[in-house]
Amino acid sequence: MRRPALAIVAAALALVAGPGPARAAEWGNIVPGTSTMDTVRGRYGGPTRTTTQKVDGYDTAQWVYEGAQAPAGMRRMVVDFGILLPSGYRPNVVRSFLLEPKAGVFTRNHIVNGWGEPTSVSRAGEPPPRFFYASGLLVSFDKDGWIAESMLFTPPQPDPEPPKR
């Protein structure tokens, strides 16, 4: 079968299958609640520095990638490990990770093109402007609301309560 025909068959199967279960927002092959220390180390190598601490009685770890060890286009990446799942506590699974992109790497348009329209947006005039995605992404922009300054990835989150009027 030629490649174009294979792509058409794959697209048709995806349409017939319909939407799957909600997936976590992801970046760079890191998926909160799924990826492990081995996954992160295999993709990004060893961190610049590590710390450990107890959170709610559980041992957690944090890996920081800075400077030359940060992923391309990032000033810094911070990965937090240790998550309580229905199957129990998993100390080696990614709980969340924070990206601090270099200026201009992710603009408002890049975010919407990559992750779609946000579930909610911070109120106008409420600094800093932010996008919230129920899939588990919180993006904070510069004061003008155009350049992403930080991107926090977590497991999927419940939709926020609508504001009371």
C-alpha positions as CSV (number, residue, x, y, z in Angstrom):
1,M,0.0,0.0,0.0
2,R,1.4,3.4,-0.9
3,R,2.0,5.9,1.9
4,P,-0.8,8.4,0.9
5,A,-3.3,5.6,0.9
6,L,-2.1,4.4,4.3
7,A,-2.5,7.9,5.7
8,I,-6.1,8.0,4.4
9,V,-6.9,4.7,5.9
10,A,-5.4,5.8,9.3
11,A,-7.4,9.0,9.2
12,A,-10.6,7.2,8.4
13,L,-10.0,4.7,11.3
14,A,-9.5,7.6,13.7
15,L,-12.8,9.2,12.6
16,V,-14.7,5.9,13.0
17,A,-13.1,5.2,16.4
18,G,-14.3,8.6,17.7
19,P,-12.7,10.5,20.6
20,G,-10.7,8.5,23.0
21,P,-10.3,9.0,26.7
22,A,-9.1,12.4,27.9
23,R,-5.3,12.7,27.5
24,A,-3.0,14.8,29.5
25,A,-1.4,17.8,27.9
26,E,2.2,16.9,27.0
27,W,5.4,18.3,25.6
28,G,8.7,16.7,24.5
29,N,7.5,13.2,25.2
30,I,6.8,13.9,28.8
31,V,3.2,13.1,30.0
32,P,2.3,13.8,33.6
33,G,0.9,10.8,35.4
34,T,2.5,8.4,32.8
35,S,6.1,9.3,32.1
36,T,8.8,8.0,34.5
37,M,12.3,9.0,35.6
38,D,13.7,6.5,33.0
39,T,11.6,8.2,30.2
40,V,12.9,11.7,31.2
41,R,16.5,10.6,31.6
42,G,16.4,8.7,28.3
43,R,15.1,11.8,26.5
44,Y,17.0,14.6,28.2
45,G,19.9,12.9,30.0
46,G,20.8,13.6,33.6
47,P,19.5,16.8,35.3
48,T,21.7,19.8,36.2
49,R,20.6,19.3,39.8
50,T,18.2,17.2,41.9
51,T,16.5,17.6,45.2
52,T,14.3,15.4,47.3
53,Q,11.7,16.1,50.0
54,K,8.7,14.7,51.7
55,V,5.3,15.9,50.5
56,D,2.3,14.8,52.5
57,G,4.4,12.0,53.9
58,Y,5.6,10.8,50.5
59,D,9.2,10.9,49.2
60,T,9.4,13.1,46.1
61,A,12.1,14.2,43.7
62,Q,12.7,17.2,41.6
63,W,15.0,17.4,38.6
64,V,16.1,20.7,37.2
65,Y,17.6,21.2,33.7
66,E,19.2,24.6,33.1
67,G,21.6,26.2,30.8
68,A,23.2,23.8,28.2
69,Q,21.2,20.9,29.8
70,A,17.8,22.6,29.3
71,P,15.9,21.4,26.2
72,A,16.3,23.5,23.0
73,G,14.4,26.8,23.3
74,M,14.1,26.6,27.1
75,R,15.8,28.5,29.8
76,R,14.9,25.9,32.3
77,M,12.8,22.8,32.8
78,V,11.8,21.5,36.2
79,V,10.3,18.0,36.5
80,D,8.6,16.9,39.8
81,F,8.3,13.1,40.5
82,G,6.0,11.3,42.9
83,I,2.3,11.0,42.3
84,L,-0.6,9.3,44.1
85,L,-2.6,7.3,41.5
86,P,-5.6,5.0,42.0
87,S,-3.1,2.1,41.9
88,G,-1.1,3.7,44.7
89,Y,1.9,6.0,45.2
90,R,4.4,6.0,42.4
91,P,7.6,7.8,43.3
92,N,9.2,7.5,39.9
93,V,6.3,8.9,37.8
94,V,6.1,12.5,36.7
95,R,3.7,14.5,38.8
96,S,4.2,17.8,36.9
97,F,6.8,19.7,34.9
98,L,7.5,23.4,34.3
99,L,8.9,24.9,31.2
100,E,10.4,28.4,31.1
101,P,10.8,29.1,27.4
102,K,13.3,31.6,26.0
103,A,11.6,34.9,25.0
104,G,9.5,34.4,21.9
105,V,9.8,30.6,21.6
106,F,6.1,30.2,22.5
107,T,3.7,33.0,21.5
108,R,0.0,33.1,22.2
109,N,-0.6,31.9,18.6
110,H,1.8,29.0,19.1
111,I,0.0,27.9,22.3
112,V,-3.4,28.0,20.6
113,N,-2.1,26.2,17.5
114,G,-0.4,23.5,19.6
115,W,-3.0,22.9,22.4
116,G,-6.2,24.4,21.0
117,E,-8.5,27.0,22.6
118,P,-8.0,27.2,26.4
119,T,-10.7,25.9,28.8
120,S,-10.6,29.3,30.5
121,V,-8.6,32.5,30.4
122,S,-7.7,34.9,33.3
123,R,-9.9,37.9,33.6
124,A,-8.8,41.0,31.6
125,G,-6.4,43.2,33.5
126,E,-5.6,40.4,36.0
127,P,-1.8,40.1,35.7
128,P,-0.2,37.9,34.4
129,P,-2.5,36.8,31.6
130,R,-3.0,33.0,31.8
131,F,-4.6,30.2,29.8
132,F,-5.9,27.2,31.7
133,Y,-6.5,23.8,29.9
134,A,-8.4,21.1,31.7
135,S,-6.0,18.6,29.9
136,G,-3.4,19.8,32.4
137,L,-1.7,22.9,31.1
138,L,-1.4,26.4,32.7
139,V,0.3,29.0,30.6
140,S,1.4,32.3,32.0
141,F,2.2,35.1,29.6
142,D,4.1,38.4,29.8
143,K,2.2,41.5,30.8
144,D,1.1,42.1,27.2
145,G,-0.4,38.6,27.0
146,W,1.6,37.6,24.0
147,I,4.8,35.8,25.0
148,A,4.6,32.6,27.1
149,E,6.8,33.0,30.2
150,S,6.0,29.6,31.9
151,M,4.1,26.5,31.1
152,L,3.1,24.1,33.9
153,F,2.0,20.6,32.8
154,T,0.0,18.4,35.2
155,P,-2.4,15.5,34.9
156,P,-5.8,16.4,33.6
157,Q,-7.7,18.8,35.9
158,P,-11.4,19.3,36.5
159,D,-13.0,22.2,34.7
160,P,-12.9,25.3,36.9
161,E,-16.1,26.5,38.5
162,P,-17.7,29.4,36.6
163,P,-17.4,32.7,38.4
164,K,-20.4,33.5,40.6
165,R,-22.3,36.6,39.6
